[in-house]
């Protein structure tokens, strides 16, 4: 029996100056299903959601919601919410300085004699939290809750508003595995209660784990709607990219140069540590190799590279760069030694949002040259144009503010920034997080190209398959300590999982 349809969008168009963001796009959501909305960055996913929720006004097409007699036109998110359409974004947009209960009922607080009925509100909030198995107290400040709990409270608010359509926009990007599991349990519970869920994510594993159907967009057009059980992963990737897509498992096949283990390391850390974040470790990286860091969230991967780069000043141990002992007190010292660092959080630590693509690309090289050797405008423009072309950065112009670019293209700009400095050693911390599968593949190939050019690379990713496709060998971290290494035949998903869990060999030497 066909499920009841709760939402349909037919022939949706949205045009911005010079850009057709959506062209004749259809979308159907059924009661009690989890429906993935998939596509590369720029495919039109966010635009479709914003048209549905009243952030943008459509230039064509119609929206119908179950229970209404005629097409609806949402002119604001509030109007969409009144129809039972709620959105929870990756970056929670609640108020962290007030209580959980106040966030759940903000704008529609229960009142008595014209005043807020705090007792009733807290009681109802507690009942709602318990019904959804959310581990939070109604009277605690939202800011005291973890990010995962804050997202679940945002979902609870949508449930409290009697939503029939729940849009989850990249809700798992900042969560660890346990938090993702809790979110999935909540999603399944809401699905069982008849809520239709639109799930926007870049994680294919999660799509095949929890979703019933997939709608694929590409370049603002509809590719198709599919049952998850009838669409193999490689076919999904091919549809998203619009071309045949070879099995990514063989991405290293064309890159066979590798490192010469007789060569002196570019980076040679001995007993390096930073009190409170990473325990003493030995670590080596040679030219022509990609050394991965693997471990659970919080295991010390980022902390290890931050101590090498001087983002966290090491307080013990020695560091040699190209065979010479050096002291790295701050990131500029590392830059002057030929290091480059792409941080985990590109929005917080990477891009300078209000500056242009050109300015973001040249800023590291200008810092190395110093304030008394400024780059000429012509030199800066030529450098920016070179890397925009080389990395195929999608931007209207070199002068476009970087904040206007998609996440994947922002990441490419940061990579361009460091390539312009011609580093010997690159640290790439989660360079593909939150970006589409096509751009992920481009970055993975770029990492291997850099190794072929005799660069030394340290690569950190939470995706094991990605690590296997790019890394020559891996260091294993657990609880702020480097506990071992894996290479050769151990470089399998099972081998990595065993090492992370504690079945790997203990720290006995350098990696």
N, C-alpha and C positions, 0 to 999 in steps of 0.2 A: 504493500500500500504506500502510495506516494506521500511523503511528509508534507505537512501544511507549510505553505510559503508565508514567511513573515515580512519579507522585504524584496522588492524588485526594482532594479534600475534599468531603464531601457533607452538605448540610443544616446547615452550621455556624452555631451561635448563640453569642452572647456578650452577657451583660447586666450592666451596671453599675447602681448605684443610680439609678433614674429614667431610665436611658438604655439602649435596645436598640442596642448598637454593631454587632452583626451579626445578621441575621435570615435563616436558611435559605439561606446562601451556598454555592454550589458553585464548585470550582476544579479544573482539570485541567492537569497539566504533562506534556509528552511528552519522551522522550529526544531529545537533540540539537536542542532548539528554544530560542529566546529569546522569552519570553512576557512582554509588558508588563502590569503591574497598574496600572490607571488609575482616577482619580477625584479629585474636589476634596478639599480639606482637610476632614477629618471624614467622608469617605466610608466608611472602614473598612479601608483598605489596611494600615495599621500594626497594627491589631487582628488582622486575619487572619493576618499574618505572625507576630505574637506568640503566637497560638493554635497555629500550626503548629510553632513552635520551642520551645514549652514555657514561655514567659514567662507566658502566661495559660492557665488551664484552661477549655476550652470548656464551655458550658452545654447544648450539644446538637450532634448530628451525629457523623460519623466521619471518620477519616483513614486512608487506606491507602497504603502504600509498596510499590513493586515488590519482590518477594522475601520479603514477609511473608505469613503465612497468615491473619492476622486483623487487624482494625482496631488502630491503635496509639494510645496516649495518651502524648504527651511531657509529662513533668512538669518538665523543665528543658532549657535549651539543650544541655547535655551529652548528654542522652538523644536529642535530635534529631540531634546530631552523630554519635552512635553509629550512627544509621540512615542516615547519609550526607547529612544536611541541614545546610548551613552558611550563615551570613549575614554579609555584609560591609556595614557601615553607612557612611553619609556621613562620620561622624566616626570615624576609625580607632581601634579599641579594642585596639591592641597596645602594647607597652612600648618607648618611644623610647630608654630609657637602656641597653638591651642590644642585642646584635648581631642582624643579620638572621637568621642561622642559629638563634640562640636563640629568636627569635620564631616561626620556622617549626616548631620542634620542641618548643616549651614544653609540658610535661606528658607528652611521650612521647619524651624524649631517648634516643638509643642509648647503651647502657651496656656496660661491660666490667668484670668483677669488682666490680660494684656501684657503680662510678663512671661519671660521664658520659664517653663516648668522644668527646672534642672533635674529633679528627681525622676520624673517620667522620661526625660530624654536619656539620662544615664542608664535607666532600667531597660529601655527599648534598645539602646545601643549594645548593652551587654547581651541581650537576647539575640540580637542580629549577629554579633561576633561569635557567640556559641553555636548558632545554627549553621554557620559557615566554617566552624572549627578554626577560627582565626585566633592565634595566641596573643591577645592583647587585652588590656583593661580599658574600659570606657573612659575612665577618668585620667589616664596617663597622657602626657603630652605626646603628640604624634612624632615630634623630633626625637623622642627617646626610643622609637621603634626602628628596627632594621629597614633597609630599603625594600626588602621583599615583603615585610609586613605592611609597609606604607602602600605598596602597590595593591596588596590584598584588601586593605581598607578602602582604597579608591574603588576597587571592584565592589566591595560591600556597599559603598555609597550608591553606586549605580543600581545595585539590587534593591536598595532601600527606596530608590526613585522609581521602582517598578519597571525596570528596563526589560524590553523584550529582545532588543538587539544590543549586544555588547561588543564593542570594537576594542581589541587589544593590540596596540601599535608598538611592536618590538618590546614586549614586557619582560623578556628574559635576558636581554643583552648584558645587564649589570648584575645578574644573579649567579650564585654558585649552584652546583648540582643539586644539593639538598633543597635549596630555596626553589629551584625550578620544579622539583618533584612536588613540593607543597602547592605551588601555583597550579600544576596540572591536576592535582586532586580537586582543587576548588573549581577549575574549569569543567571537569567531568561532573561534579555535583550540580553545577548550574545547567549543564547540558541535560542532565537527567530531569531537571525541573522545567525543561522546555525553552530555555533561553537560547537564541541563535547567536553564536559567537563568530565574529570575524577576527582571524588571527593573522597578524602581519609579522613575519619573521624572516631572517636570512638563514636560519638553521634548518637544513633539510632533515636532519635526524629528528628534530622536534615535530616537524610537519608529519612525518610518517609515523610518529609515535602517537599523536593525539587527534589528528584531523580526519574528517570524513570525506571532504571534497577540497579541490584546489581550483582556483581561478587564476589563470596566468595572463599578465599584461606584458606588452613589449612596445616600447616607443609610443605609449599613449593609446595603443589599440588592444583589443581583446584577441588573445590567441585561442583561448578555449576554457571550458569548464570540464573537470575530470573527477572521477572517483579516485581516491587515493589508492585503492586496491588495484586499480586498472592502469596506473601510470608509474612505470619503473623510474627510479631516480635519474638515470642518465637521460631518459626521454624528457623528464621535467627540465633538466638543465639545458638540453638542446632547445626546448621550446622557449625557455627564458632568454637564451642567447640568440636564437634565430639561425643556428647553424649546427652542423654535425659536431659532436663533441667527443673526442677520444677519451678513453678511460683515464682519469687523472692519476691512477696508481702508477702509471709509467712516465710521469712528468720528469723524472730524473734521467730517463733513458738517453736523452741527447746531451747530457752533461756528465762527461766521464773523466774530466781532467783530474779533479780531486787535489788533495794536499800531498806534498812530499813530507813525510814524517821526519826526514833527516834535517829539514829546514828549522832554523830557530823560530820560536813562536813570535808572532806579532804582539800578543798579549800573554803575559806569564805572571799570574798572581800566586803568591805563596803565603799562606796563613792570613790572608786578607779578611778583615771583619769590620762590622760596625755594631757597636754595643746596642742591644735591644732590637736589632732587625735581622742581622745575618751572622752566624757563627763562623769562626775561621775556616777558610776554604782554599784549596789549590785549584787553579783553572788556567788552561792554556788554549789558545786559538792560533792556528797557523794560516798562512796565506792559502787561498783556494779551498777553504772548507767552511761549512756551515755547522756550527755546534749549537745544538738545541738545549734549552733548559726545560725540563718537564717536572711536574709535581702538581699537587692539588692547589686550589686557590688558597693563598696565605702560606704556601710552603717556603717562600723566600726567593722565588725566581726574579722578580723585579728588584728586590732588595740587593741581590747579588750584583746585578749589572749597575745599579745605582751607586754601589760602593766603588766599583771600578771607575765609573765615569765622574765621580766626585759630586753627584747630586746628593748623596749621603757621604760625608767625609769619612773615609776609613780611619779607624783609630788603632789598628794593629796590622802587622804584616808588611809584605813588600810587593811592589808592582814593577815589572819590567815591560817596557814598550820597545819592540824591535831590539831586544837585548840590552837596553840601557835602563838602569833603575831610575824611576821618576817618582815624584811626589805630586799627587793630584789632590789639591785642596778645594777645587771648585770646577764646575763644568768647563769654564773657559780654558783652564789648564789642560783638560782632556782634549778639547778642540785643537789646541796648539800642538798636541801630540798626535794629531791625525785621527782622532776618534769622532764618531757621530752617533747620536742617540735619538731614536724615534720613540717617544714615551708611550705608555699604555693608554693614557687618557688624552686623546688628541685635542679635545675641546678645551680642557683645563690647562694642559702643559705643552700643547703643540702649536695650534694655530693662534694667530693674533687676529681676532674675528673682524675688526673694523679696518684692517689693512688690506690692500689689494693682493691679488695672486702674485704679481711681480714683487711687491715688497716682502711678502712672506717667503718667497724663494730666495731672495738675496740676503736676508737679514743675518744668517749665520756667517756667510763669507765676509760681510761687512764687519761683523763683530771680530772676526779673526784679523782683519786688516787694520782695525782700529779707527778711531774718530778722525785721525789726521790723514787718512788715505781713503777718502770717500770714493765710491764707484760713480762713474759718470752716468748720466741718464741713458746714454746710448749703450754703454756696457751692460747696465742693468736690464734694459729692454732686450738686448740680444741674448743675455743669459736666460731670462724668463722664457722668451720665445723658443729657445733651444730645448728646454726641458718640457715645456707645454707640448711641443711636437714629439719629443722622444718618448714621453710617458703617456701620450695621448690624453692629456688632461682636458676634460670637457668644460670649457668656460667661454663665455661670450667674448671676453678679451682678457689680456694680461692685467688690465686695470679693474676688473670686476672684483668687488669685495669677496674675500675667501668665504665669508659666512653664507654667501649665496650659492655656493657649490654643494653638491651632494657629499655625503660622508666619504665615499670612496675617492672622489676627486680631491677632497681636502687632504686625504692621506697621501695621495700622489704628490701633492704640492709639498708636503713635509719631506717626503723622500727626495724630491727634487732639490729642496733646500740643502740637504746633506750631501747629495751627489755633487752639487756645485762646489763644495769644499774639497772634493777629491780625497776622501778619507782612506786610510789604510784599514780601518776597523769600524764596522757598523754594528750597532746594537738595535735590533728591531723587536720591540716589545708589543705583542698583539697587533701586528700591522694590518691584519685583515678583519679584525673584530667589527661587526656591524656593517659590513659592506657586502655587495652582491657577489654572486658566485663567479661571474665573469671577471670582475676586477680582482677578486681573490686569486684567480688563476694567473692573471697578468703579474700580480705582485710576487707570487710564488716563482714564476719563471724569471722575473727580474732578480730575485734573490740568488737563484742558481747562476744567472748570467754574471752577477757581481763576483761570485766565487770563481767563475771561469776567467774573470779579469784579474785574478790574484788578490782580491779583497778578502779580508777575514771577516766573518759574519757570525754574530750570535743571534739566534732566532728563538723567540718565545711565543707559544701559542697554546690555547686551551684545547685546540682540536688535534687529537692524536693523529688522525689521518693526514692532516696538513704537515705535521712534524715529520711523519714518515716520508712524505713526498719531497721534503726540502733538506732535511738534515743529514750530515755525514755521520754524526754520532751525537749522543745526548748525555748531559749530566742530570742526575736525579736529585731533587731536593725534597726534604720532608722536615716540617717543623723548624724552619729557619736554618737548616743545615744541609750541606751537600753530602749525600750519603753514598753515592756511587756513580757509575757510568755504564752505559750500554752502547754496543756497536755490533756490526756484523749481523750474525744470525739472531741476536737478541732483539734486533730492531723490528719488532712486530707489535701489534696491538697488545697481544697477551704478554709479551716480554715487558712492555712499558708498564702495563697495569700491575704486574707482579713487582716490578721495581718500585713503583710508587707506593704500593701496599706494604713493602718491607721485605720482599723476597729477593731483591736485587743484591748485588755484591756490595759490601761495605766500602767506605772510602779507604783506598789503599795507596792512592797516588794522584797524579795529575790527570786532568782530562783536557 
